Amino acid sequence: MMSAALAPHLTTAGKVQDVSPPLTPTPTLTLRQRLRTQTAIAHERIERVPLLVALASGSIDLQRYTQYLRRMQVFHRALDDALRCQLPPGYLHAGLNQSAALDRDLAALNTPSGHLPAALAQATRALVGSHAAAWGVLYVLEGARLGSQVLLKRNANNAIVRQADTYVRGEAGATGRSWQAFCAALESGVTPAEIGILLAAAEQTFELLRHWLNASHD
């Protein structure tokens, strides 16, 4: 016997008619959205690093700020060396040298540069093994430049940070435009076959930086 629920869905020929709603196509994520999703957990972890928590509070002291600058200077120096041979042709900020900005900040605080351990140099070289991997690393670095504008505002009244803020200040008001230009270059500079490598490199860069910032010694 035909159920009452099925009866309204029969055609005149006695066959069951498919009345289920049409499937809605799954929206295609942009590469930037995929990167944000892939690195979300790693991003949250790095934001809990004590040095970054202190800087984000707006009240970081001289000792911790100096330690932060030294750690970032060494990290950027390692990445500068690793990226030199793999910098993607479409990268629009190829002349940007963030380790130089950090050098100026350390000089302003009369603090010497940190030591680059062989293990960190080796890890960054292994990380940047192709143009696709370099795009993943650069996504993290360019995103950090964008985020530094928030840190700059939170430390507007911190005399220690304002004394040596070349790195944190970056391009100041032009940073947002530079980020949009970078994202456009990223979207057009990577082939579908390279996306997996890029995503992995971005996630690994966050993790490498987190471990370096959490290291127990300079």
Secondary structure, DSSP 8 states (H G I E B T S, - for coil): ---TTTGGGB-TTS-B--------------HHHHHHHHTHHHHHHHHTSHHHHHHHHT---HHHHHHHHHHHHHHHHHHHHHHTTT--TT-TTTT--HHHHHHHHHHHTT-------HHHHHHHHHH--SHHHHHHHHHHHHHHHHHHHHHHHHTTT-HHHHHS-HHHHTTGGGHHHHHHHHHHHHHHH--GGGHHHHHHHHHHHHHHHHHHHT-S--
